[in-house]
Amino acid sequence: MWRFSKHALIRLDERGYSQDLILKILREEVPSIVLPSPREATVDLYFSKIDSKYLLIVVDKSSYAVITVRPMRKKEKQTFIQEIESE
């Protein structure tokens, strides 16, 4: 169901992430925080931790496309940890 853009595949390879790892997050197999993009109505941002990696996954929910994947920035990671621990 989910497909990966060329850009996302390049970033996965560069950063040593697997498609399976990303799909586990998108299938909600691990705790995540999903927020709408402040710029695009069809884009969601998935913040998640898996295998000691703190990731941000940008997806287009209308086309089920993974746009890019990157490590969380320091402030994003701090906020994520606070939010997950408070649940």
C-alpha positions as CSV (number, residue, x, y, z in Angstrom):
1,M,0.0,0.0,0.0
2,W,2.8,2.5,0.9
3,R,5.2,3.4,-1.8
4,F,8.6,5.1,-1.5
5,S,9.6,8.1,-3.6
6,K,13.0,8.0,-5.4
7,H,14.1,10.7,-2.9
8,A,13.0,8.6,0.1
9,L,14.9,5.5,-1.3
10,I,18.1,7.5,-1.6
11,R,17.8,8.9,1.9
12,L,17.0,5.4,3.3
13,D,20.2,4.1,1.6
14,E,22.3,7.0,2.8
15,R,21.1,6.7,6.4
16,G,21.1,3.0,6.6
17,Y,17.4,2.5,7.2
18,S,15.4,-0.3,5.7
19,Q,12.0,0.0,4.1
20,D,10.7,-2.7,6.5
21,L,11.7,-0.4,9.5
22,I,9.8,2.5,8.0
23,L,6.7,0.3,7.2
24,K,6.6,-0.9,10.9
25,I,6.2,2.7,11.9
26,L,3.6,3.5,9.2
27,R,1.6,0.4,10.2
28,E,1.6,1.7,13.8
29,E,3.6,-1.3,15.2
30,V,5.6,1.1,17.3
31,P,4.5,4.2,19.3
32,S,4.5,7.3,17.1
33,I,3.3,10.9,17.1
34,V,1.6,11.9,13.8
35,L,1.1,15.5,13.1
36,P,-0.2,17.3,10.0
37,S,2.3,19.3,8.0
38,P,2.1,23.0,8.6
39,R,2.7,23.6,4.9
40,E,0.7,20.9,3.0
41,A,-2.8,19.6,3.7
42,T,-2.1,16.1,2.4
43,V,1.2,15.7,4.2
44,D,1.7,14.1,7.6
45,L,4.8,13.9,9.8
46,Y,5.5,10.7,11.7
47,F,7.8,11.0,14.7
48,S,8.9,7.7,16.1
49,K,11.6,5.7,17.8
50,I,12.6,2.3,16.6
51,D,15.8,0.3,17.2
52,S,17.2,3.2,19.2
53,K,16.7,5.5,16.1
54,Y,14.6,8.6,16.5
55,L,13.0,9.2,13.0
56,L,10.9,11.7,11.2
57,I,9.0,10.3,8.3
58,V,7.3,12.6,5.9
59,V,4.4,11.1,3.9
60,D,1.7,12.2,1.5
61,K,-1.4,10.5,2.9
62,S,-3.4,11.1,-0.2
63,S,-1.1,9.0,-2.4
64,Y,0.4,6.8,0.4
65,A,3.9,7.9,-0.6
66,V,6.8,8.2,1.7
67,I,8.5,11.5,0.7
68,T,11.6,11.4,2.9
69,V,13.0,10.0,6.1
70,R,15.5,11.7,8.4
71,P,16.7,11.6,12.0
72,M,14.8,13.8,14.4
73,R,16.5,17.1,15.2
74,K,17.5,17.7,18.8
75,K,14.4,19.7,19.8
76,E,12.1,17.3,18.0
77,K,13.7,14.4,19.9
78,Q,13.3,16.2,23.3
79,T,9.6,16.9,22.6
80,F,9.0,13.4,21.4
81,I,10.5,11.9,24.5
82,Q,8.4,14.2,26.7
83,E,5.2,13.4,24.9
84,I,5.7,9.6,24.8
85,E,6.7,9.5,28.5
86,S,3.7,11.5,29.5
87,E,1.3,9.0,28.0
